[in-house]
Every structure is written in C-alpha cells, then in structure tokens.
C-alpha cells in the first residue's frame, strides 16, 4: 500500500520527482485502475475541489487529508494537464493496465491466421491512436486530416509488418518464432503512430516553462525529445510480457492438462502473463537556436532548466 504524506500545495506531486523511486510511486498512484470506476459526479466534485484550492478559494489544510489526496488522484488521472478537459475513459492512464493487458493478451493468443492478425492489429492500433490523441500535448493543435493519416499509417504499418514477418518466418523458421510477430508489429506501429499523431508538436514546438511554471517559449527540440522518450518507453513497457510470454506458453502447451483446455485457457493466460521532463537552455542552443536566442535576450542563463509536458 502506498503511504502518503500531508499536502498543502495541490499542484505539487506527493513524492519527490527527482528520484526514480519517487517517480515510480507517483505513476503507480496516478495509473491506479480503480480510478476508472469513479463516477462522473465524483470526478467533477474532485475537479471543483482541486480548482478551488488552486485559486485560493479553499485552504487545502481545511480539507481532510484522505479526501484531498483522493480528489487530487482522480483529477490528475482523468483531466488533461494542459486543456483541463475530462479525458475519454479508454484514453486515461488508469485504463491502461486492464485495457492494455486485454489487448496484448489477444495479440499474443490470436496470431495464427491472417484474419486474426488483421483484426487484432486493427483493434490494437485503434486503441493506441485514441490513447495517443487523448494524452497529446494539448497546446499543439492537430487537424482531423492529420489524425486520419496517423491512424491509417500506424494501422497499415502494424498489419503489413505482422503479415510480412509471419509469411517470412513461416518459410524460414519454426512455428515458435511466429509468437514474436505481435511484439515486432507493436514496436513498428509505435514508431509510426506516435510521431504522426503528435506531428503538430514536432512542427510547432511545445511550451517550455521555468521552475516556477511560467511559460518562457516554445521548442521543437523539447517536442522531439519528449516524443522520442514516449516511443522508447512504450516499446520497453511492452517488451517483458510480449517476449517472455511465448516461452511460458510454449512450455504450457506441452502439458496434457493444458492441451485439453487450450481453447478456454489460452487467451486468459496470455493476458495474465502480460501484466514531466526537462531540457536545459544549453541543449536548446545546440538543437533549437532561434528559441535559445530569444531566451538569452530575456536574461536566462545556459544552466537554466526548462520544463515541458511530454505526454504519456
């Protein structure tokens, strides 16, 4: 169970974000799947309380600690940090554990026929596109045409990689090797989906702020760095379950008790086994000279840290 401490500033994380352990505890708390079941009325009440604390209308110290922490959790897990809008249920980070597990389990279980590959890659990329759009940096706009191009490109790339690699391995490798096709397809789709879905950020830049939360400019380098980190983390997160599960399932399928119940147990077991950043002004000098010149003219030093929302 996560131990929490008293808070007086609702804008600050509950744990020290300069340490790995603090960030781990923060995101475990933020992505708690139980938040998915909160009613809209509860979410709106949490939003109203947090906004009242932010504006000074309510002193956080007058609110019971457990109530304030729960309101902060629901608000930060359900409302977009840039726009303040209520996010759709599927796109919320609190839905990623149950939703991601179910879809990844299906990808790992249903890969043997062309129809299965096409259907589940389409479902998975539709899910990913919605998540990417929901968690984009909302200060950078994106048109409906750009959204459709990103979605079709990612879905097409995932299906093409899946079918192409499946056909290649069918002639040159044992059937076991085909179990890894879903992971390769997911990795390839992430490389296409995220940059295209968030292309406006790459073209226009994202807002960068100083340590006090004041916006000081925009940076395309920050956007590139943030999106690159998200792509890497998405693939890394998928790797353990999608690379280890094939070995477990291959061993299980040799057991007599499993063979008799395979149609019922395959997908559930596959599912069970899957189970803010900164840049320095010196980095902008190297990768984003126009923005660097603007900030230097305003008196910022090369060692100044600037912060941005990289999305999730």
Secondary structure, DSSP 8 states (H G I E B T S, - for coil): -------S-TTS-SS-TTSHHHHHHHHHHHT-GGGGG--HHHHHHHHHHHHHHHHTSS-GGGS-HHHHHHHHHHHHHHB-TTT--B--TTTSGGGHHHHHHHHHHHHHHS-SSHHHHHHHHHHHHHHHHHHHHHTS-TTS---HHHHHHHHHHHHHHHHHHHHHHHHHHHHHS-GGGGGGHHHHHHHHHHHHHHHHHTHHHHHH-EEEE-TTS-EEEEEHHHHHHHHHHHHHHHHHHHHHHHHHHHHHHHHHTTSHHHHHTHHHHHHHHHHHH---EEEEHHHHHHH-HHHHHHHHHTT--TT-EEEE----
